[in-house]
Amino acid sequence: MAGRGRALDNVFVECLWRTVKYDDVYLQPDEDGGHLQEGLQRNFGFYNHARPHQRLNSRVPAVVHFGAN
């Protein structure tokens, strides 16, 4: 994702991190790196396996990626 002409890649990454920050990091400030890592793992699990995405017609990314119903 690095290099010239990769602005479109950056849009998706920035959108993901904005969601993570506003849904988890800012709401639950962690005391240390261990708690932060646990929170990010929990958040990414929810984001990929439970949270419906508008851009995916209210489906979760894991369902779209793996082709499950």
Secondary structure, DSSP 8 states (H G I E B T S, - for coil): --STT-HHHHHHHHHHHHHHIIIIITTS--SSHHHHHHHHHHHHHHHHHT--BGGGTTB-HHHHHHT--
